[in-house]
Amino acid sequence: MNIEPMIAAVRDACRLTRTLQQRAVQGIDKFSAAKNASEPVTIADYGAQALIGRAIMRHYPDDAAVGEESGQQFAQIVASDQQQIVIALLSDILGEAVSVEDVVTWLDYGKERSAARTWVIDPIDGTRGFISGRHYAICAGTLENNVPTNAVMGCPHYAASNGAQPGAIFYTSGGALYRADLEGQHAQRVGVSARANAADWIAVQSYEDAARGKKDAEKVLKAAHLYGVVRIQEIDSMEKYALVGCGDADLMIRLPEVGRTSPHMIWDHVAGVALVLAGGGVATDYNGQPLDFSQGKTLPNRGMLISSGVMHERIAHTAASLV
């Protein structure tokens, strides 16, 4: 498939979300929250998903789509002044007049459709990080035969290990993984780390403690006699998958959360898993079983283990013994 139109859409979504994040931090605009405290959503979510939905409608019209946000929410819950902020930014970025009706259409395009390929969209993964001025990711991935196959992920605050300017767009092409700058330029092929010495490893873990149990890696690494050897880095969003996929990190561990009853949603994982697989990595649940994307919008798996593949089975066995 030609991934270029989606790269352009994610690039534009990065521009929109960066603008809104900067304006909010500066006190120019406040975010509009339209869900609840545990699942916040901002006007930036709607703007980013609208750009991705527009790309699907124009360039992948026969594909299905599953997106976290909906046109009905934008039309009925978001205040009119907040709607106008989104519309003004979209019009400026696209160079054309945009209406509320356009945004609703783009947000819902491809939903409730069966197709050989389905786009799974998380317009801002890591919303709490976004609201707090930290890292977040804009994610669009595809499922084909219930397998994550392609993806584009925009990471506006990505800090590369090679000292390049912050921000990156990751995407798959021809079964390989590429990293470009935020303009989609200067792309280079990347892949998972081949580091075999755990003393050189970085394990990425969620920034949010209560919500994501950021002590998971510590627990597993202690049991595997790797704690104090592997460095743990805390970061918001699906950007953690990109870090593993491109070799800037080696491992991501997420054990099942105590008391958690709500399932994992596929939009929190499809794009990230596609990137890791294209980079040559391994993505399973915490006990080494394949991730099952055949159950609609939810994953039946509990916990996640994402790695370069080095010692994956050993770490999965250790993690399974702790649950």
N, C-alpha and C positions, 0 to 999 in steps of 0.2 A: 504493500500500500504506500501511497505518497503521504508522508507524515508532515510535509512542509506547511500545509494550511493550518494544522493544529499547532505547530511550533509558532506560527505567526499569531494565532489566537491567544496562546499562553503568554507570549511576549507582550501583547496588548493588555492582557489581564494583570501582568506584573506591573505595568505602567499605572493602571487604574488603582490597584491595591496599594502600591507604594505611595501614590498621591494621597489617598484617603488616610493611610496610616500616618503620614507626615503631618497632614492637616489636623488630625485628631490629637497627635502628640503636642502640636503647637497651640491647641485649644481653639482652632478655627472652626472645626466641626466636631460634633459628638457622634458616636456610633449609635445606630438604631438597633436595639436588641429585639428580635421578634419571636424568640422561642422561650427559653427559660434559663435560669442561672446555670444549670448543669449542661445545657446544650445551647450556648450562645450563638447567635447569628448576626452578622452586620450587613449594612448596605453593600459593603465590598463583596460579600459572598454572592449577592444577587448580580452585581455588575460583572464579576469574573465568570460566573456560570453562564450569563447571557452571552458573553463573547464566545465561550466555548460552544454553546448551543447554536449560535449563529454560524460558526464554522462547520458544525455537523450538518446543518440544514443546507448550506451552500456547496459543501465539498464532499460530504458523505451522506447524501440524502436518503439512501436506502438502509442506513444503519439504525439500530435501536439505541436508546440512551437511558441511563439511570443516573439521575442527579440528586444531590442532597437537598437542594432547594426547589421551590415550585412557583409557578406563575401566579397561582391563587394567593399564596402568601404575600408576594410582592404587591399584588393589586389590592388586597384587602387588609393587610396588617401593617405594611410600611406606610408611614405618614406621607402625605403628598409633598411636603417640602423635602423629605429625604428621597422620595422618588425622583424629584427634579434634580437633585445633586447627582444621582446615578445617571440620569438621562443626559445631563449636560456633559459629564465626563465621557460617556459613550459616544456622544455626538462629536466631541472634540477629537477623541482617539480615532474614530472611524472616518471622520471627515464627511459625515452625512447626518441628516436630521433623523433623530430616533424618538420614538413615542413610547408611552407606557405599554401600548398594545404590542409593539415590537419586542419589548423586553419580556413580556408574558409569553409570547410565541417562542422566543429563543430559549427561555428557561424550560419550557415543556416539550421542546421538539424531540421527537423520537421516543417519548415515553409511552408505555402501554403498547409497545410494538414488539413483535417477534422478528428476529433477523439473524442472519448468519454471524453478524458481528455486532456487539453491543459496547458502546462507550460508557464507561463508569466514571462519574465526575465528582470530585470533591473540590469545590471552587476555592476554599481556604481550609486546608487541613492544619490544625493547630490554631484554632480561633483565639484561644486564651493567650497564646503567644503573640498573635497579631494585635489583639487589643492592648497588650502590655508593651508593645513596641519591640517584641523579640522576633524570633524566627517563625516562619510559616511556609507552607508549600501550596502551590496551585497545581492540581493533579487531574489528568485525563488519561485513562487507560482503557484498553480494549479486552473484552473476553470473546474468545472463539472456541466453541465446543467446551465451554466452562473453564478455559485455561487463559490466564493473563498472557497476552501476546505482544502488545505494543503499548507505548506510553510516552507522554510528554509531561515533565514536571518542572515548574518554575520555582526556584528558590531564591527570592530576592536578597536574602541576607547570607547566603552561602559563603562560608569562609574557606577558600581552597587552601590545601596544605602547601601549594607551590608559590604562595604569596601573591597570586593574581587578585585583581579587583574583586570586591565582594559581589555576590550574585552569580547565579548560573541557571541555565536551562539544560536539563537532561532529557535525552530522547533516544528511542530505539529506531534502528533502520537496518534492514537486511539481517535481522537477528543479532545485531551488535548494539552496544551502548555508546552514546556520544555525549560529551559535555561541551556546551557553547556558552558564550557570555549572554547577558540579559537581552541583547539585541538579536540573539540567534546566530551570531557570527563567531569566527575563529573556533570552529568545532574541531574536536579531537576525539579519537576513539579512546575509551577508557574501559577498565575492567577491574575485577576484584583483586585484592591483595593476595600475593603468594607467600606472605610472611608466615614462616613456620614457627618462629620463636615467639612464644606468648608474651615475652617481656617487651616486644615491639608492638603489641596489639593495642587497639582502642576498642572498647565496648561502648556503644551508644545506648543511652537510656533516656526515658521521658523526663522532661523538666518538672512536670507537675507531679507532686508526690502522692497526694491522696487519690487523684483521679487515675493515675497509671502505675502506682506502686513502683517507684523508681529504685527501690532496694532489691528488685528482682535479680539484677545482674550480680550484685554483691552476694546474694544468697547462693546463687549457682556457682559463682567463681570460688567462693569459700569451700563449697562441697567438692569442687573439682581441683582444689589445692592451687588455684590460680589467682586468688584474691591477693592484692598487693603486688601482683606481677602485671596484670592487665590494667591499663589506665581506663577509667570510666569517664565518659563525657556526656553531660546532660544537655539535651536539645529538644525543642518542640517539633512536632509534626512528622509527616512522612519523609521529611528530609533525611531522617535516619536511614531509610532504605537507600537513598541516593549515596550517602556516605559509604555504605557497605558496597554498593554496586560499583563505585568508581575507585575503590581501594583506599579511601581516606579513613575508613574504619574497617573493622574486621568482624564485628559481632553485634547483634542486637538480641536481647533476651526480654521476653515479656511473659511472666508466669500468669496463670489464671488468677484473677483477683478474688480475694476472700469476700464472699457475700455478693459477688456480682451475679445478677440474674439477666441483665440485658445482653443480647448477643453482639458479637462484632459485626459491624456493617461493612459490606464489600467495598464501598467507596473509600474506606479508610485503609485499604490494602492493595487493591488491584493494580494501580499505577506503580506503586512501590515494588510489588512482587515482580511485575514485568521488567522493571529496570534491573533488579538484582539478577534475574534469570538471564537477561541479555548480557549482563556483565560477567556471567560465568559463575554466579553464586548459587546458594541453596536456600530455599524458603520452605519451612515446615511448621507444624505446630510444636509446642514445647517438648513433646515426646517423640518427635521425629516423623510423625505421620503427615502425608501430603495435605495441603490446604484444599478444602472442598468448596469450590465456587459454583456448585450446581444447585444450591438451595435458595435461589432467588436473591433477595437483598441482604441476607444474613449468612454468616459463616458458622457452621456447627462446631468448628475447631475451637479449642480453648488454649489461649496462650500462643506465643509466636517465638520461633527461633530462626533468625536470619543471619547468614554467615557467608564468609568467603568459601566455605566448604572444608577448610582445615579444621580437623578435630570436631566436625559437626556431629557425628554419631556419638562420640564420647560425651560431648556436652549435652546432647539430647537425653542420653541415658541418665546423666547426673540430674538434669532438670526434672525428668519424670519421677525420679526417686524422692523428690522434695514435695510432690503434690499428692 
